[in-house]
Amino acid sequence: MNYKDLVNEVKKQTGEKYEVCSDIVNGYEKYCEDEIKRPFKKEVDEHMIEWVSSYTKHDNQTVSSVLTVLITLVRKEVKSKIPFMK
């Protein structure tokens, strides 16, 4: 799944605008660069939401909603490419 497809799928599942989803996806990417160990958590946590919200200037509820869908999609894509992942 390429970037545009990913953002469109997040947009579809959350009902948020494309630009909002794109901002949060980009914020999550930056979060992953700065917080190298934390992105591998299975669920979205308060630290992640606060960090991305602060970076993107979007409210915590919107960030939480978008991140939950984003991380679910990314994990699903990774699992489909790496058969031994559980």
Sequence and secondary structure as in RCSB ss.txt:
>XXXX:A:sequence
MNYKDLVNEVKKQTGEKYEVCSDIVNGYEKYCEDEIKRPFKKEVDEHMIEWVSSYTKHDNQTVSSVLTVLITLVR
KEVKSKIPFMK
>XXXX:A:secstr
  HHHHHHHHHHHH   HHHHHHHHHHHHHHHHHSTTGGGSSS  HHHHHHHHHHH   HHHHHHHHHHHHHHHH
HHHHHH TT  
